[in-house]
Amino acid sequence: MTAEISIDEFETETIQEEREHFKIVDDAQAAWAMRKLLGYQKKIEENKTIAEAELQRIDAWLDHVNSKFDSDIGYFEAILVQYARNERVVSDRKTIETPYGKVKSRQTQPKYTIDETEFLPWAKVHRPEWVQTFEKPVLAEIKKQTEIEHTTTLGPIAMTPDGEIVPGVRVDPAAINFTVEVDK
């Protein structure tokens, strides 16, 4: 058996090999690479625009053909709920099951909605046990009042001016991040 390789596969492999060996060595080559990057990103955006237009057209068609069923769906849901409500009262049936689906009923708990601007001032005076107070570290103050020390065993740590290690504070070393931004 002989393996056949198409010209497209050969060209793709050759281009990939060239890409692996190419290195940018000056600003002119960086500008060329940036132009190529911009071109590929623009092509992707064009493809997305075309796809979005087609999706909108399909969604509009789907909404149009399905809209004529909305009133029928509403009607049948309403009469099924009415029947289930009656069955819950008369026979204490919480679920109506058919081969095609179920109508379930469930008792819910009362839902409280609290306007905190009105409630909190009153509760702090009359019912303080109804109010929670949260404690949270103040990172800005920690940064301002500590120094970062590098240790061999613990790595970078936060230390007070008195030389005390601050427990529970982990310091990740600073890093340089690179971002490629293409002007559009």
C-alpha positions as CSV (number, residue, x, y, z in Angstrom):
1,M,0.0,0.0,0.0
2,T,1.2,3.4,-0.8
3,A,0.2,6.5,1.1
4,E,-1.3,9.3,-0.9
5,I,-0.8,12.8,0.2
6,S,-2.8,15.6,-1.4
7,I,-1.2,18.9,-2.5
8,D,-3.3,20.8,0.1
9,E,-1.9,18.6,2.9
10,F,1.6,19.0,1.6
11,E,1.2,22.8,1.3
12,T,-0.2,22.9,4.8
13,E,2.7,20.9,6.2
14,T,5.2,23.1,4.4
15,I,3.6,26.3,5.6
16,Q,3.5,24.9,9.2
17,E,7.2,24.0,9.0
18,E,8.1,27.5,7.7
19,R,6.0,29.1,10.5
20,E,7.9,27.0,13.1
21,H,11.2,28.3,11.8
22,F,10.3,31.9,11.3
23,K,11.4,34.4,13.9
24,I,10.7,38.2,14.0
25,V,14.0,40.0,14.2
26,D,13.1,43.7,13.6
27,D,10.2,46.2,13.7
28,A,9.5,45.8,9.9
29,Q,8.9,42.1,10.3
30,A,6.8,42.8,13.4
31,A,4.7,45.3,11.4
32,W,4.3,42.7,8.6
33,A,3.2,40.0,11.2
34,M,0.8,42.5,12.7
35,R,-0.7,43.3,9.3
36,K,-1.2,39.5,8.7
37,L,-2.8,39.2,12.2
38,L,-5.1,42.1,11.5
39,G,-6.1,40.6,8.1
40,Y,-7.0,37.2,9.7
41,Q,-9.0,38.9,12.5
42,K,-10.9,41.0,9.9
43,K,-11.7,37.9,7.9
44,I,-13.1,36.2,11.1
45,E,-15.2,39.3,11.8
46,E,-16.6,39.3,8.2
47,N,-17.5,35.6,8.6
48,K,-19.2,36.3,11.9
49,T,-21.2,39.2,10.3
50,I,-22.4,36.9,7.5
51,A,-23.3,34.2,9.9
52,E,-25.1,36.6,12.2
53,A,-27.2,37.9,9.3
54,E,-28.2,34.4,8.3
55,L,-29.0,33.5,11.9
56,Q,-31.2,36.6,12.3
57,R,-33.0,35.6,9.1
58,I,-33.5,32.1,10.3
59,D,-34.6,33.2,13.8
60,A,-37.1,35.7,12.2
61,W,-38.6,32.9,10.0
62,L,-38.8,30.5,13.0
63,D,-40.6,33.2,15.1
64,H,-43.0,33.8,12.2
65,V,-43.9,30.2,11.7
66,N,-44.2,29.3,15.4
67,S,-46.1,32.5,16.4
68,K,-49.4,31.1,15.1
69,F,-49.2,28.3,17.7
70,D,-48.7,30.6,20.7
71,S,-52.4,31.3,21.3
72,D,-53.2,27.5,21.1
73,I,-50.4,26.7,23.5
74,G,-51.7,29.3,25.9
75,Y,-55.2,28.0,25.7
76,F,-54.2,24.3,26.4
77,E,-51.9,25.3,29.2
78,A,-54.7,27.3,30.8
79,I,-57.3,24.5,30.6
80,L,-54.8,22.0,31.9
81,V,-53.8,24.2,34.9
82,Q,-57.5,24.8,35.6
83,Y,-58.2,21.1,35.6
84,A,-55.1,20.4,37.9
85,R,-56.2,23.2,40.3
86,N,-59.7,21.6,40.5
87,E,-58.2,18.1,41.1
88,R,-55.9,19.4,43.8
89,V,-58.9,20.8,45.7
90,V,-61.3,18.0,45.1
91,S,-59.0,14.9,45.1
92,D,-55.8,16.3,46.7
93,R,-53.9,15.3,43.5
94,K,-50.7,17.2,43.2
95,T,-49.7,15.8,39.8
96,I,-51.7,15.0,36.8
97,E,-49.8,12.4,34.7
98,T,-50.6,11.5,31.1
99,P,-48.5,9.6,28.5
100,Y,-47.7,13.0,27.0
101,G,-46.6,14.9,30.1
102,K,-47.4,16.1,33.6
103,V,-49.1,19.0,35.2
104,K,-47.5,19.5,38.6
105,S,-48.6,21.7,41.5
106,R,-46.4,22.7,44.4
107,Q,-47.1,24.8,47.5
108,T,-44.4,27.5,47.8
109,Q,-43.3,29.4,50.9
110,P,-44.0,33.1,51.3
111,K,-41.3,35.3,49.7
112,Y,-39.9,38.2,51.6
113,T,-38.6,41.2,49.8
114,I,-36.7,43.6,51.9
115,D,-36.0,47.3,51.2
116,E,-32.6,47.6,53.0
117,T,-32.6,51.4,53.1
118,E,-35.8,51.4,55.0
119,F,-35.4,48.1,57.0
120,L,-31.8,48.3,58.3
121,P,-32.0,51.6,60.3
122,W,-35.1,50.3,62.0
123,A,-33.7,46.8,62.7
124,K,-30.4,48.1,64.1
125,V,-32.4,49.9,66.8
126,H,-35.3,47.5,67.4
127,R,-34.1,44.1,66.3
128,P,-30.3,44.0,66.0
129,E,-30.3,40.2,65.9
130,W,-32.0,40.5,62.5
131,V,-28.9,42.2,61.0
132,Q,-25.6,40.6,60.1
133,T,-22.3,42.5,60.1
134,F,-19.6,41.3,57.8
135,E,-15.9,41.6,58.4
136,K,-13.6,41.9,55.4
137,P,-9.9,42.6,55.1
138,V,-9.0,46.0,53.8
139,L,-6.5,45.2,51.1
140,A,-5.5,48.8,50.4
141,E,-4.4,49.2,54.1
142,I,-2.6,45.9,54.1
143,K,-0.6,46.9,51.0
144,K,0.1,50.3,52.5
145,Q,1.2,49.1,55.9
146,T,3.3,46.0,55.0
147,E,6.4,45.3,53.1
148,I,7.0,42.3,50.8
149,E,9.9,40.2,51.9
150,H,11.3,37.3,49.9
151,T,12.2,34.2,52.0
152,T,13.7,31.0,50.8
153,T,11.2,28.7,52.7
154,L,8.0,30.7,52.5
155,G,8.6,32.7,49.3
156,P,7.2,36.2,49.2
157,I,5.4,37.2,52.4
158,A,3.8,40.3,53.8
159,M,5.6,41.7,56.9
160,T,4.8,44.6,59.2
161,P,7.3,47.4,59.8
162,D,8.1,45.7,63.2
163,G,9.2,42.5,61.4
164,E,6.1,40.4,62.1
165,I,4.9,38.0,59.4
166,V,1.3,38.7,58.7
167,P,-0.5,35.3,58.9
168,G,-3.0,34.4,56.2
169,V,-1.6,36.8,53.6
170,R,-0.1,35.2,50.5
171,V,1.8,37.4,48.1
172,D,2.2,36.3,44.4
173,P,5.2,37.8,42.8
174,A,4.8,40.6,40.2
175,A,5.0,39.5,36.6
176,I,5.1,41.0,33.1
177,N,2.1,40.2,31.0
178,F,2.1,40.7,27.2
179,T,-0.9,41.5,25.2
180,V,-1.1,41.7,21.4
181,E,-3.5,44.5,20.3
182,V,-4.3,45.0,16.7
183,D,-5.6,48.4,15.6
184,K,-8.8,48.0,13.7
